């Protein structure tokens, strides 16, 4: 499930997924896109969905010696407002802390 934010009339999305080949959690930032028009009649349906990620934080959870990294993915230039970058990095920092705490406690980690 994605978390959505509107800033200056633009919609952004953050979503989490686990990248098994990397043994890492990924936190993705994208510009959200409108949901299909057919969803308009569905009660409580999302109005926007995550688009193609243009910033991805990779947070290893199997090896505490590996540092989290941030990857920029884009063919086009993206101007990201400061408040959106802060919002994204707050989610990244929270996920890093959850992964580190889970590793210390010997538990498998899940995203919230």
N, CA, C and O atoms as a GROMACS GRO file, in nm:
protein
  448
    1UNK      N    1   0.083  -0.117   0.000
    1UNK     CA    2   0.000   0.000   0.000
    1UNK      C    3   0.088   0.124   0.000
    1UNK      O    4   0.193   0.128   0.064
    2UNK      N    5   0.046   0.223  -0.071
    2UNK     CA    6   0.123   0.346  -0.084
    2UNK      C    7   0.072   0.453   0.011
    2UNK      O    8  -0.044   0.453   0.051
    3UNK      N    9   0.161   0.542   0.044
    3UNK     CA   10   0.122   0.661   0.119
    3UNK      C   11   0.128   0.778   0.022
    3UNK      O   12   0.225   0.793  -0.053
    4UNK      N   13   0.024   0.860   0.022
    4UNK     CA   14   0.013   0.970  -0.073
    4UNK      C   15   0.026   1.104  -0.002
    4UNK      O   16  -0.008   1.117   0.115
    5UNK      N   17   0.076   1.203  -0.076
    5UNK     CA   18   0.090   1.338  -0.024
    5UNK      C   19   0.066   1.435  -0.139
    5UNK      O   20   0.110   1.412  -0.251
    6UNK      N   21  -0.005   1.544  -0.110
    6UNK     CA   22  -0.027   1.648  -0.210
    6UNK      C   23   0.053   1.770  -0.166
    6UNK      O   24   0.045   1.814  -0.052
    7UNK      N   25   0.130   1.824  -0.259
    7UNK     CA   26   0.210   1.943  -0.231
    7UNK      C   27   0.201   2.034  -0.353
    7UNK      O   28   0.235   1.995  -0.464
    8UNK      N   29   0.156   2.156  -0.330
    8UNK     CA   30   0.146   2.257  -0.436
    8UNK      C   31   0.066   2.203  -0.556
    8UNK      O   32   0.100   2.230  -0.671
    9UNK      N   33  -0.038   2.127  -0.527
    9UNK     CA   34  -0.126   2.076  -0.632
    9UNK      C   35  -0.077   1.952  -0.703
    9UNK      O   36  -0.146   1.900  -0.792
   10UNK      N   37   0.041   1.902  -0.666
   10UNK     CA   38   0.094   1.780  -0.728
   10UNK      C   39   0.085   1.667  -0.627
   10UNK      O   40   0.101   1.687  -0.507
   11UNK      N   41   0.060   1.547  -0.679
   11UNK     CA   42   0.046   1.429  -0.595
   11UNK      C   43   0.174   1.346  -0.599
   11UNK      O   44   0.232   1.324  -0.706
   12UNK      N   45   0.218   1.302  -0.482
   12UNK     CA   46   0.336   1.218  -0.471
   12UNK      C   47   0.299   1.091  -0.394
   12UNK      O   48   0.203   1.090  -0.318
   13UNK      N   49   0.376   0.986  -0.416
   13UNK     CA   50   0.350   0.858  -0.349
   13UNK      C   51   0.480   0.799  -0.298
   13UNK      O   52   0.586   0.812  -0.360
   14UNK      N   53   0.470   0.734  -0.184
   14UNK     CA   54   0.579   0.654  -0.130
   14UNK      C   55   0.524   0.513  -0.115
   14UNK      O   56   0.414   0.492  -0.063
   15UNK      N   57   0.603   0.417  -0.161
   15UNK     CA   58   0.565   0.278  -0.136
   15UNK      C   59   0.688   0.198  -0.099
   15UNK      O   60   0.801   0.232  -0.137
   16UNK      N   61   0.664   0.092  -0.025
   16UNK     CA   62   0.768   0.004   0.025
   16UNK      C   63   0.757  -0.131  -0.046
   16UNK      O   64   0.647  -0.179  -0.074
   17UNK      N   65   0.871  -0.191  -0.074
   17UNK     CA   66   0.870  -0.330  -0.119
   17UNK      C   67   1.003  -0.393  -0.082
   17UNK      O   68   1.103  -0.324  -0.058
   18UNK      N   69   1.003  -0.524  -0.078
   18UNK     CA   70   1.125  -0.597  -0.043
   18UNK      C   71   1.190  -0.647  -0.170
   18UNK      O   72   1.125  -0.713  -0.252
   19UNK      N   73   1.318  -0.617  -0.188
   19UNK     CA   74   1.395  -0.664  -0.304
   19UNK      C   75   1.475  -0.786  -0.260
   19UNK      O   76   1.583  -0.774  -0.202
   20UNK      N   77   1.421  -0.903  -0.288
   20UNK     CA   78   1.482  -1.028  -0.244
   20UNK      C   79   1.627  -1.044  -0.293
   20UNK      O   80   1.712  -1.085  -0.214
   21UNK      N   81   1.658  -1.014  -0.420
   21UNK     CA   82   1.798  -1.031  -0.464
   21UNK      C   83   1.898  -0.945  -0.385
   21UNK      O   84   2.014  -0.982  -0.371
   22UNK      N   85   1.851  -0.831  -0.335
   22UNK     CA   86   1.938  -0.739  -0.260
   22UNK      C   87   1.929  -0.760  -0.109
   22UNK      O   88   2.006  -0.698  -0.035
   23UNK      N   89   1.837  -0.846  -0.063
   23UNK     CA   90   1.812  -0.860   0.081
   23UNK      C   91   1.794  -0.722   0.142
   23UNK      O   92   1.860  -0.687   0.240
   24UNK      N   93   1.704  -0.645   0.082
   24UNK     CA   94   1.688  -0.507   0.126
   24UNK      C   95   1.546  -0.458   0.105
   24UNK      O   96   1.475  -0.503   0.015
   25UNK      N   97   1.506  -0.365   0.192
   25UNK     CA   98   1.380  -0.295   0.174
   25UNK      C   99   1.404  -0.177   0.082
   25UNK      O  100   1.509  -0.113   0.089
   26UNK      N  101   1.309  -0.149  -0.003
   26UNK     CA  102   1.316  -0.033  -0.091
   26UNK      C  103   1.201   0.061  -0.056
   26UNK      O  104   1.086   0.019  -0.040
   27UNK      N  105   1.235   0.187  -0.046
   27UNK     CA  106   1.136   0.291  -0.026
   27UNK      C  107   1.140   0.375  -0.153
   27UNK      O  108   1.242   0.434  -0.186
   28UNK      N  109   1.027   0.380  -0.223
   28UNK     CA  110   1.022   0.445  -0.354
   28UNK      C  111   0.940   0.573  -0.348
   28UNK      O  112   0.833   0.577  -0.288
   29UNK      N  113   0.991   0.677  -0.412
   29UNK     CA  114   0.919   0.803  -0.426
   29UNK      C  115   0.883   0.820  -0.573
   29UNK      O  116   0.968   0.804  -0.661
   30UNK      N  117   0.757   0.852  -0.598
   30UNK     CA  118   0.712   0.877  -0.734
   30UNK      C  119   0.609   0.988  -0.735
   30UNK      O  120   0.554   1.025  -0.631
   31UNK      N  121   0.585   1.039  -0.853
   31UNK     CA  122   0.472   1.129  -0.868
   31UNK      C  123   0.351   1.038  -0.888
   31UNK      O  124   0.353   0.948  -0.971
   32UNK      N  125   0.246   1.063  -0.812
   32UNK     CA  126   0.128   0.977  -0.820
   32UNK      C  127   0.050   1.010  -0.948
   32UNK      O  128   0.048   1.124  -0.994
   33UNK      N  129  -0.014   0.908  -1.002
   33UNK     CA  130  -0.094   0.924  -1.123
   33UNK      C  131  -0.241   0.898  -1.090
   33UNK      O  132  -0.271   0.824  -0.996
   34UNK      N  133  -0.332   0.958  -1.164
   34UNK     CA  134  -0.474   0.936  -1.136
   34UNK      C  135  -0.511   0.788  -1.149
   34UNK      O  136  -0.462   0.716  -1.236
   35UNK      N  137  -0.599   0.745  -1.059
   35UNK     CA  138  -0.651   0.608  -1.065
   35UNK      C  139  -0.743   0.596  -1.186
   35UNK      O  140  -0.791   0.696  -1.237
   36UNK      N  141  -0.766   0.474  -1.233
   36UNK     CA  142  -0.857   0.456  -1.347
   36UNK      C  143  -0.994   0.518  -1.320
   36UNK      O  144  -1.045   0.512  -1.207
   37UNK      N  145  -1.053   0.576  -1.422
   37UNK     CA  146  -1.183   0.641  -1.408
   37UNK      C  147  -1.289   0.544  -1.355
   37UNK      O  148  -1.381   0.587  -1.284
   38UNK      N  149  -1.278   0.417  -1.388
   38UNK     CA  150  -1.376   0.318  -1.344
   38UNK      C  151  -1.378   0.305  -1.191
   38UNK      O  152  -1.477   0.257  -1.136
   39UNK      N  153  -1.273   0.346  -1.124
   39UNK     CA  154  -1.268   0.337  -0.979
   39UNK      C  155  -1.353   0.443  -0.911
   39UNK      O  156  -1.381   0.433  -0.791
   40UNK      N  157  -1.395   0.545  -0.985
   40UNK     CA  158  -1.469   0.658  -0.927
   40UNK      C  159  -1.597   0.612  -0.857
   40UNK      O  160  -1.642   0.676  -0.762
   41UNK      N  161  -1.654   0.504  -0.903
   41UNK     CA  162  -1.780   0.456  -0.846
   41UNK      C  163  -1.759   0.361  -0.728
   41UNK      O  164  -1.856   0.319  -0.664
   42UNK      N  165  -1.635   0.327  -0.699
   42UNK     CA  166  -1.604   0.235  -0.589
   42UNK      C  167  -1.586   0.317  -0.460
   42UNK      O  168  -1.500   0.405  -0.455
   43UNK      N  169  -1.665   0.288  -0.358
   43UNK     CA  170  -1.650   0.362  -0.232
   43UNK      C  171  -1.509   0.346  -0.175
   43UNK      O  172  -1.453   0.237  -0.176
   44UNK      N  173  -1.454   0.455  -0.126
   44UNK     CA  174  -1.322   0.458  -0.060
   44UNK      C  175  -1.206   0.417  -0.151
   44UNK      O  176  -1.098   0.386  -0.101
   45UNK      N  177  -1.227   0.416  -0.281
   45UNK     CA  178  -1.118   0.380  -0.372
   45UNK      C  179  -1.016   0.494  -0.377
   45UNK      O  180  -1.051   0.611  -0.364
   46UNK      N  181  -0.893   0.458  -0.396
   46UNK     CA  182  -0.787   0.558  -0.409
   46UNK      C  183  -0.812   0.643  -0.533
   46UNK      O  184  -0.862   0.593  -0.635
   47UNK      N  185  -0.779   0.770  -0.524
   47UNK     CA  186  -0.793   0.858  -0.640
   47UNK      C  187  -0.663   0.867  -0.720
   47UNK      O  188  -0.664   0.905  -0.836
   48UNK      N  189  -0.552   0.831  -0.654
   48UNK     CA  190  -0.422   0.833  -0.720
   48UNK      C  191  -0.344   0.707  -0.681
   48UNK      O  192  -0.364   0.650  -0.574
   49UNK      N  193  -0.256   0.666  -0.771
   49UNK     CA  194  -0.171   0.549  -0.750
   49UNK      C  195  -0.026   0.588  -0.773
   49UNK      O  196   0.002   0.685  -0.842
   50UNK      N  197   0.068   0.513  -0.714
   50UNK     CA  198   0.209   0.544  -0.739
   50UNK      C  199   0.241   0.534  -0.888
   50UNK      O  200   0.193   0.445  -0.958
   51UNK      N  201   0.323   0.626  -0.933
   51UNK     CA  202   0.373   0.621  -1.070
   51UNK      C  203   0.508   0.551  -1.071
   51UNK      O  204   0.540   0.475  -0.979
   52UNK      N  205   0.586   0.576  -1.173
   52UNK     CA  206   0.719   0.519  -1.184
   52UNK      C  207   0.812   0.588  -1.086
   52UNK      O  208   0.820   0.711  -1.083
   53UNK      N  209   0.881   0.509  -1.005
   53UNK     CA  210   0.969   0.565  -0.902
   53UNK      C  211   1.085   0.641  -0.965
   53UNK      O  212   1.146   0.594  -1.061
   54UNK      N  213   1.114   0.759  -0.911
   54UNK     CA  214   1.231   0.833  -0.958
   54UNK      C  215   1.337   0.848  -0.849
   54UNK      O  216   1.449   0.890  -0.879
   55UNK      N  217   1.303   0.815  -0.725
   55UNK     CA  218   1.402   0.808  -0.617
   55UNK      C  219   1.372   0.680  -0.539
   55UNK      O  220   1.257   0.656  -0.500
   56UNK      N  221   1.476   0.598  -0.516
   56UNK     CA  222   1.459   0.474  -0.443
   56UNK      C  223   1.568   0.464  -0.337
   56UNK      O  224   1.687   0.471  -0.368
   57UNK      N  225   1.527   0.447  -0.213
   57UNK     CA  226   1.622   0.420  -0.106
   57UNK      C  227   1.627   0.269  -0.086
   57UNK      O  228   1.523   0.204  -0.076
   58UNK      N  229   1.747   0.215  -0.082
   58UNK     CA  230   1.768   0.071  -0.063
   58UNK      C  231   1.829   0.052   0.075
   58UNK      O  232   1.936   0.103   0.106
   59UNK      N  233   1.756  -0.025   0.158
   59UNK     CA  234   1.795  -0.041   0.298
   59UNK      C  235   1.820  -0.188   0.327
   59UNK      O  236   1.725  -0.264   0.349
   60UNK      N  237   1.948  -0.231   0.327
   60UNK     CA  238   1.979  -0.371   0.356
   60UNK      C  239   1.934  -0.409   0.496
   60UNK      O  240   1.952  -0.333   0.591
   61UNK      N  241   1.875  -0.528   0.509
   61UNK     CA  242   1.830  -0.570   0.642
   61UNK      C  243   1.894  -0.702   0.686
   61UNK      O  244   1.861  -0.753   0.793
   62UNK      N  245   1.983  -0.758   0.606
   62UNK     CA  246   2.049  -0.883   0.643
   62UNK      C  247   2.191  -0.861   0.693
   62UNK      O  248   2.244  -0.944   0.767
   63UNK      N  249   2.253  -0.751   0.654
   63UNK     CA  250   2.392  -0.723   0.690
   63UNK      C  251   2.401  -0.581   0.744
   63UNK      O  252   2.393  -0.485   0.668
   64UNK      N  253   2.418  -0.566   0.877
   64UNK     CA  254   2.422  -0.432   0.935
   64UNK      C  255   2.544  -0.351   0.890
   64UNK      O  256   2.548  -0.230   0.912
   65UNK      N  257   2.640  -0.415   0.829
   65UNK     CA  258   2.758  -0.345   0.779
   65UNK      C  259   2.733  -0.271   0.648
   65UNK      O  260   2.811  -0.184   0.610
   66UNK      N  261   2.626  -0.307   0.580
   66UNK     CA  262   2.594  -0.239   0.454
   66UNK      C  263   2.515  -0.112   0.482
   66UNK      O  264   2.420  -0.113   0.560
   67UNK      N  265   2.554  -0.005   0.417
   67UNK     CA  266   2.488   0.123   0.436
   67UNK      C  267   2.367   0.136   0.344
   67UNK      O  268   2.369   0.088   0.231
   68UNK      N  269   2.262   0.201   0.392
   68UNK     CA  270   2.151   0.235   0.303
   68UNK      C  271   2.201   0.329   0.193
   68UNK      O  272   2.293   0.408   0.215
   69UNK      N  273   2.141   0.320   0.078
   69UNK     CA  274   2.179   0.405  -0.035
   69UNK      C  275   2.053   0.465  -0.096
   69UNK      O  276   1.943   0.413  -0.080
   70UNK      N  277   2.071   0.575  -0.168
   70UNK     CA  278   1.962   0.640  -0.239
   70UNK      C  279   1.998   0.642  -0.387
   70UNK      O  280   2.107   0.686  -0.426
   71UNK      N  281   1.906   0.593  -0.469
   71UNK     CA  282   1.929   0.584  -0.613
   71UNK      C  283   1.832   0.678  -0.685
   71UNK      O  284   1.713   0.682  -0.653
   72UNK      N  285   1.883   0.754  -0.780
   72UNK     CA  286   1.800   0.842  -0.860
   72UNK      C  287   1.778   0.777  -0.996
   72UNK      O  288   1.874   0.743  -1.065
   73UNK      N  289   1.651   0.760  -1.033
   73UNK     CA  290   1.615   0.696  -1.158
   73UNK      C  291   1.531   0.792  -1.240
   73UNK      O  292   1.419   0.825  -1.201
   74UNK      N  293   1.584   0.836  -1.353
   74UNK     CA  294   1.503   0.926  -1.433
   74UNK      C  295   1.567   0.949  -1.569
   74UNK      O  296   1.688   0.968  -1.582
   75UNK      N  297   1.483   0.946  -1.669
   75UNK     CA  298   1.527   0.989  -1.802
   75UNK      C  299   1.501   1.138  -1.818
   75UNK      O  300   1.569   1.206  -1.894
   76UNK      N  301   1.402   1.186  -1.745
   76UNK     CA  302   1.364   1.326  -1.750
   76UNK      C  303   1.404   1.393  -1.619
   76UNK      O  304   1.424   1.326  -1.517
   77UNK      N  305   1.416   1.524  -1.624
   77UNK     CA  306   1.445   1.598  -1.502
   77UNK      C  307   1.320   1.604  -1.415
   77UNK      O  308   1.210   1.629  -1.464
   78UNK      N  309   1.338   1.581  -1.286
   78UNK     CA  310   1.230   1.593  -1.189
   78UNK      C  311   1.269   1.700  -1.088
   78UNK      O  312   1.377   1.694  -1.029
   79UNK      N  313   1.183   1.796  -1.069
   79UNK     CA  314   1.203   1.895  -0.964
   79UNK      C  315   1.120   1.848  -0.846
   79UNK      O  316   0.997   1.837  -0.854
   80UNK      N  317   1.188   1.820  -0.737
   80UNK     CA  318   1.120   1.766  -0.619
   80UNK      C  319   1.124   1.873  -0.510
   80UNK      O  320   1.231   1.914  -0.468
   81UNK      N  321   1.007   1.918  -0.466
   81UNK     CA  322   1.005   2.020  -0.361
   81UNK      C  323   1.074   1.970  -0.233
   81UNK      O  324   1.069   1.851  -0.200
   82UNK      N  325   1.136   2.062  -0.164
   82UNK     CA  326   1.208   2.031  -0.041
   82UNK      C  327   1.119   1.955   0.058
   82UNK      O  328   1.164   1.856   0.116
   83UNK      N  329   0.996   2.000   0.077
   83UNK     CA  330   0.906   1.934   0.173
   83UNK      C  331   0.881   1.788   0.135
   83UNK      O  332   0.865   1.704   0.223
   84UNK      N  333   0.876   1.757   0.006
   84UNK     CA  334   0.856   1.619  -0.039
   84UNK      C  335   0.982   1.537  -0.012
   84UNK      O  336   0.974   1.421   0.028
   85UNK      N  337   1.099   1.598  -0.036
   85UNK     CA  338   1.225   1.527  -0.005
   85UNK      C  339   1.231   1.497   0.145
   85UNK      O  340   1.269   1.386   0.183
   86UNK      N  341   1.195   1.592   0.228
   86UNK     CA  342   1.194   1.569   0.374
   86UNK      C  343   1.098   1.457   0.411
   86UNK      O  344   1.131   1.369   0.490
   87UNK      N  345   0.977   1.461   0.354
   87UNK     CA  346   0.876   1.358   0.380
   87UNK      C  347   0.930   1.221   0.343
   87UNK      O  348   0.916   1.125   0.419
   88UNK      N  349   0.991   1.211   0.225
   88UNK     CA  350   1.049   1.084   0.179
   88UNK      C  351   1.161   1.039   0.274
   88UNK      O  352   1.162   0.923   0.316
   89UNK      N  353   1.253   1.128   0.307
   89UNK     CA  354   1.367   1.090   0.391
   89UNK      C  355   1.323   1.055   0.533
   89UNK      O  356   1.390   0.974   0.598
   90UNK      N  357   1.215   1.112   0.583
   90UNK     CA  358   1.163   1.071   0.713
   90UNK      C  359   1.119   0.925   0.708
   90UNK      O  360   1.144   0.849   0.801
   91UNK      N  361   1.053   0.885   0.597
   91UNK     CA  362   1.013   0.745   0.582
   91UNK      C  363   1.136   0.654   0.570
   91UNK      O  364   1.138   0.544   0.625
   92UNK      N  365   1.237   0.701   0.498
   92UNK     CA  366   1.360   0.623   0.483
   92UNK      C  367   1.426   0.606   0.620
   92UNK      O  368   1.466   0.495   0.655
   93UNK      N  369   1.438   0.713   0.696
   93UNK     CA  370   1.502   0.706   0.827
   93UNK      C  371   1.427   0.611   0.920
   93UNK      O  372   1.489   0.534   0.994
   94UNK      N  373   1.294   0.615   0.916
   94UNK     CA  374   1.215   0.524   0.999
   94UNK      C  375   1.238   0.379   0.960
   94UNK      O  376   1.248   0.291   1.046
   95UNK      N  377   1.247   0.352   0.830
   95UNK     CA  378   1.269   0.215   0.783
   95UNK      C  379   1.409   0.168   0.820
   95UNK      O  380   1.427   0.052   0.857
   96UNK      N  381   1.508   0.256   0.811
   96UNK     CA  382   1.644   0.220   0.853
   96UNK      C  383   1.644   0.180   1.000
   96UNK      O  384   1.703   0.079   1.037
   97UNK      N  385   1.579   0.259   1.083
   97UNK     CA  386   1.573   0.229   1.226
   97UNK      C  387   1.502   0.097   1.253
   97UNK      O  388   1.546   0.018   1.336
   98UNK      N  389   1.390   0.072   1.183
   98UNK     CA  390   1.318  -0.055   1.202
   98UNK      C  391   1.406  -0.173   1.162
   98UNK      O  392   1.409  -0.274   1.232
   99UNK      N  393   1.477  -0.161   1.050
   99UNK     CA  394   1.563  -0.271   1.005
   99UNK      C  395   1.677  -0.295   1.103
   99UNK      O  396   1.708  -0.410   1.134
  100UNK      N  397   1.738  -0.190   1.151
  100UNK     CA  398   1.849  -0.205   1.245
  100UNK      C  399   1.803  -0.264   1.377
  100UNK      O  400   1.869  -0.351   1.434
  101UNK      N  401   1.690  -0.218   1.426
  101UNK     CA  402   1.635  -0.271   1.550
  101UNK      C  403   1.599  -0.419   1.534
  101UNK      O  404   1.628  -0.500   1.622
  102UNK      N  405   1.535  -0.453   1.423
  102UNK     CA  406   1.497  -0.592   1.399
  102UNK      C  407   1.621  -0.681   1.389
  102UNK      O  408   1.620  -0.794   1.438
  103UNK      N  409   1.727  -0.631   1.324
  103UNK     CA  410   1.849  -0.710   1.312
  103UNK      C  411   1.910  -0.735   1.451
  103UNK      O  412   1.953  -0.846   1.483
  104UNK      N  413   1.912  -0.629   1.533
  104UNK     CA  414   1.967  -0.643   1.668
  104UNK      C  415   1.888  -0.744   1.750
  104UNK      O  416   1.945  -0.815   1.833
  105UNK      N  417   1.757  -0.750   1.728
  105UNK     CA  418   1.671  -0.841   1.803
  105UNK      C  419   1.657  -0.976   1.736
  105UNK      O  420   1.593  -1.066   1.789
  106UNK      N  421   1.720  -0.990   1.618
  106UNK     CA  422   1.716  -1.118   1.548
  106UNK      C  423   1.581  -1.151   1.489
  106UNK      O  424   1.547  -1.268   1.474
  107UNK      N  425   1.502  -1.050   1.454
  107UNK     CA  426   1.369  -1.070   1.399
  107UNK      C  427   1.365  -1.031   1.252
  107UNK      O  428   1.438  -0.942   1.209
  108UNK      N  429   1.281  -1.098   1.174
  108UNK     CA  430   1.262  -1.054   1.036
  108UNK      C  431   1.188  -0.920   1.037
  108UNK      O  432   1.103  -0.897   1.122
  109UNK      N  433   1.220  -0.833   0.943
  109UNK     CA  434   1.164  -0.698   0.938
  109UNK      C  435   1.049  -0.690   0.840
  109UNK      O  436   1.051  -0.753   0.734
  110UNK      N  437   0.949  -0.612   0.876
  110UNK     CA  438   0.838  -0.583   0.785
  110UNK      C  439   0.820  -0.434   0.778
  110UNK      O  440   0.850  -0.364   0.875
  111UNK      N  441   0.773  -0.384   0.665
  111UNK     CA  442   0.744  -0.241   0.650
  111UNK      C  443   0.609  -0.212   0.712
  111UNK      O  444   0.522  -0.299   0.714
  112UNK      N  445   0.592  -0.092   0.763
  112UNK     CA  446   0.462  -0.053   0.817
  112UNK      C  447   0.368  -0.012   0.707
  112UNK      O  448   0.254   0.024   0.734
   0.00000   0.00000   0.00000
